[in-house]
């Protein structure tokens, strides 16, 4: 692993990104960009113009094995740390936003200039020039393995809280992270599912995909799943790194493609607690060659008319990450689906269905050991799509 240091002006960075196409902000290991406020963006611009310290940028340098017009090697650069800073500066130069009205004036060569409320094109020429020639300190890594890149990412983000879901994506390896990015960009995840801005920020869409993968592997007998906790998800991510087979990939991709066809538009019922279950049902549907439109019809019935929905909600109460609750949701949704489609449950689900419904039949209404765990209030129902505060603010791991 070799590390070099150099300085890039904003003008050079713009050319590398826009013209030469050698600068990338979407390395597979990267987490999704968090939206900065206008004030945050403006303070960055003000810091650059006023001489306040701005953190260094860290990139991965890779030889493209191509030569430019001067016969010099062309290198590609992927940003590992500093994505937000660079993209927001470039966005400002592109005229995407004006600076905040609360930003103070700047002084350049003993002359004071007003910058508040101004787009880049509105700035005085001296200020534009100063911003364009600003130099970021760049540290570049090369000749690195994927494992080393992952470790660099963790260490650079050590002071930045990462959810364990975000850590899981990095732990899963570059190849699998690329596949996950592609699936999260599908119409099903990007448009049809009902994720709030806060959930997207916490990478909950990514979490549901990983949970669905883990559940499919659990039912196939290739992974002994403990629960849906963040720790288990991290363990699973490390488990599948470099071991996920082509058969597993094909099953996963087919499930997401099927759900994309089944849900051509946004559906508010496609919530994160249910999406992993739907991935399993999509696999069952394909095994029985059920058309996506009939899958959608069942889901609409299940969420609106089916009496099983009330039973399903009971298994979405607090403690919903426990294996008992997961099996409960899976059993209820399987029973509803198979009755609607008039098919038999597959063997890998029959035991779960029988186990859950047997407990329901045997339990007494006053038996605290079981029924108390099923009671769910309206408030809990509304909160089933949010993780605990502790889970959403897990520190990064080294």
N, C-alpha and C positions, 0 to 999 in steps of 0.2 A: 504494500500500500504506500503510494508516493503522494506527498502533499506539496503543492506549490502555492505561491502567493503572488498575486498580481492586482492591478487596479483597472477597473472598467469604468469609463464615463457613461453617463446616462445615454448619450448619443450612440456610443458603441453598443450598449445593451439593446437599444431599440433596433439597430441594424441587424444585430445577431438574431433577434427574435422575429422581426417583421420581414427583413429582406433575405438574409442568408439562411434563415430557418435552422440555425445550429444551436439555439437555446430553447430548452423545453422546461415547462413547469409541471408536467404531468407524469413524472416517474411513478411507476405502479405503487411504490411504497408510500407515496404522499397521501396525507389525509385530505379530505375535501376542504376547500377554502372557506374560512369563516368570514362573513361579511363585516368589513370594518365600517364604522360610522364615518360620516363626512368629517367630523372633528378629528378622529384618529388619523384619517388620510391627510388632513390639512396640517396636523402637528408634525407629521413626517416631512412634508414639503417644507414647512417652516424650519425644522431642525436642519435640513440639508442646506438651506439658504443662510442660516444664522450660525452655522458652525457647531451646533450641538452634536454630541456623539450619536451615531447611527450604527447598530450592530453589523458585524461582518456578514458576508454572504458565503455559503458553502455549496460547492457544486461537484458533480461527478463528471470527469472528463474522459471521453471515450473516442478512440480513433475510428473515423468512418471509413478508413482505407481509401478515401478519395483525395484527389489533388485539386487545388484551385487553379486559376488561370496562370499563376506564377509558379506552378508545379510544387506548391507547398502543401503539406498534409492538412486536411480539413478535419477538425475535431468537433464533436458534438458535446454539449454541456447540458446536464440535467440538474436543476436546482434541488438540493436536499434541505436547505434551510435558508429562508429569506424570500420565499415565494410571494408572501403577502406584500412585503416592502416593494419588490420589483414590479409586480403586476399593478399595484396601486399607483406607482410613479408613472409607469407607461400609460396607464389608463388616463391619468391627469394630462399627460402630453397629448393624448388623442382627443382631448376635449370632452371627456365623459362626465365630468362633474366640476363645479366651481368650488373654491375653497370656502371654508366656514366664515361667516361674518364676524366671528369672535377671534380670528387670528390676528396677532399684532403685526405691526410693520416690520420690515427687515432693513438692515443697513448694509449696503454694498459699496466699498471704496468711499466711505465717509458720507454717502448720500442715502437718505432714507426713502423707502418705497412702500406704498400701500399695496398689500396683496389680498386682503380680506374680500371675500365674495367674488373673486375674479377667476375666470377660466384661464387656462394657459395662454390662449391667444390674447387675453386682455392685459396680461402682464407687460410691464415696461420691457423694452428690448434688453436692457442690462440684466434684468431679473431672469428673463428667459434664457439668456446666454449663460448666466451663472448656474442655473438649474441643469441645463443640458451638459455643461462641462463638469458637473459634480462627479466625483470618483467614489465608487463603492470599493471597499477592500474585499477581494475575492480569494478564498482558499479553495483550491481544487484538489480532488482526490482522483487517482488513476491507478490502473492495474489492481483493482479491488475485486474480491469475490462478492457474490450476492450476500453471503453471511456478514462480510465486513461492512457492506453498504447498510444492512439492517442495523448493525451495531452502531454505526456512525449516526444513523437517524435517531436511535434511542438516546444516545448521549447528547446530541444537539438539542433534543427536546426534553432533556431531563428537568429543566426548570419550567417547562410548559406542561400543565396537566393534560394528560391524554386519558380518554376513557379506555377501559380494557378492551373494548370492541375495536378501537383504533390500534391498540397495541397488537391485537390478534391478527389484524390484516398484515402488519409488518412481519409478525412471527410466522405467517403462513408461507412466506417465501415469495420471491419476485414473480415466478411463473404463475402461481395461483392468484397472487394479487392482481395480475393482469387480467386473468379470467374473471375475477370478482368485479373489477372495474367495468368490463364489457357487459356483464349481466346487470349491474346496477344502472348502466346506461340504457338498458332495454326500455321499451315503452311501458311495460308493466311496472317496473320500479320507478322510473322517472316521471310517469304521468298518471298511471291508474291507481297506484297505492295512495293511501291517505296518511302521509307523513307531515307533521307540522314543521315549521322552520327550526324549532328547538330540537326536534328529533333528528332532523337532517344534520344539524350542527353537531350533535352527539354521535353521528354515524349509526343511528338506529336502523336505517335501511340496510346498511351493511351487516348489522347484527342479526337481523331477521334472516338474511340470506345464509349466514354462517350457521345459525340455529337450524334452518331447514336442511342444510347439508348434513349437519350432525344427526338430525332426526332420521334422515333417509339412511345414513350409514348404520345407525343404531338398529333400525328395523331390518336392514339387510344382514345384520350380524357381524359387521366389520368394525364396530366401535361400541365399547361398553359405556354408554352415556350415563352419567350420574344424575344430572339435572340440567337446568337452563341457566345456571349461575354464570357470572362473569369469569370466575376461576376455571370452571369446566370448559367454557368456550375458549379460553386461552390455551388450556391443555389440548383441546381438540385441534386448534390451529397448529400447534407444534407437532401434533401427531400426524397430520396429513401432509405436512411439508415434505415434498419429494417422494410421497408415497401414494398420492391420489391417482388412481388408475384411469386409463382412457374410458373404461366402462363407466366409472363413477362420473367422470366429466360429461360423457354423453347423456347419462341419465339426468344430471343436474341441468344441463343446457336445454334438454328436451322439455323438462318440467317448466322452466321459465318461458320458453317459447310457447308452450301450450297455454300457460296462464296469460301471456300477452295476447293470444288469439281469443281467449275466453273473456277478457276484460278490455275491450277496445277504448274505453273512456274511464275517467276517474270515478271511483266508487268509494264513498266514505266508509263503507263497511270493511274495506281492505285495510285492517288495522294490524299493527305489528304483532300482537299476541296471537293472531289467527293465521298470518301468512305462512309460517312454517307448516301448519296443519294442511293448508291448501296445497303446498308443494307435494305433500304425501298423497293427497287426493288426486292431484294432477297425474301423478305416477300411476295410481290405480285406474284413472280414466283412460290413460293411454294403453294400459294392459288390456282393457276391455273395449278399446277403439270407440270410446264415447266422444262425440263431437264437442268441441269447445262451447258451442252455443247451449248445449244441454247441461254442461257444467255450470255455466252462468245462470241458467234457469233454476237449477237446484240451489245455488248459493243465494239467489234472490228470495227463494221460498224459505230457505233456512233462516235467513236474517230477519224476515218479516212475518212469516206465517207459521213456521214449524214450532210445535210445542217443545221440541228438543232444545230450542234456543235458550229457554229459561234455565234448563238443566245445564247447558253449556256455560252460561254466565256464572254459575256456581263454582265452576272450576277455574274461573278467571279472577278469583278473589286474592287477597294478600297471601303471599306464599305461592304465587302462580308459577314460580320457577322450579318448584319441587317436582320430583318425578311422579308422585301420585297425582298432582294436578295436571301435569302434562298428559299422562295416560288418560285422565278423565276427559280432557278436551278432545284428545285423539279418538277415544271410544265413542263419544257422543257424535262427533262430526262424521265418523265412519259409519255409524248406525244410520244417521240421517241420510247420508249420501247413498248408501247401498239400498235403503228402502225406496228412495226417490227414483233411482236408476234401475231398480228391480234386479239387482245383482247380488251375489254372495260376497262377503268380505274376504279378501285374500288371506291366506294362511298366516302371514306375518302380522296380521292385525286381529285375527279371531281371538287369540288368547287374551289380548288386551281388552277387547270388547267384553268378553265373558267375565273377566276378572272385575272390571269396573261395575258392570251391571249386577253382578252377583253381590258385591258389597252394598250397592244401593238397595237391593231387595232385602238383604239381611239386616240392614241398619234400622234401628228403632228411632223414631222422631226425637226421643229424649236422650239418645245416646250421644254424650258430649264428645266421645273419642272420634266420632266420624262426622256427625252432622254439624258440630260447631265449626269444623273446618270448611264446611260448604256454605255457611251463611255469608251472604254478601250484601252489603248496603248499596244504595244507589250511588253514594259518594265513591265507594270502592270501585264500582263498575266504571265510573267516569275516569278513574285514575289508573286503570289497568294498562294503559298504553304509555305509562311513564315509569322509568326505573327509579329506584331510591336515589336520594341525593348522594349517598356514599358511592353507589355504583357509577353515577355519572361524573364523578370527580376523582376517579382513581389516578394516582400519580403514575408517570411514565416509569417503565422498568428499564434497568440497565442490562 
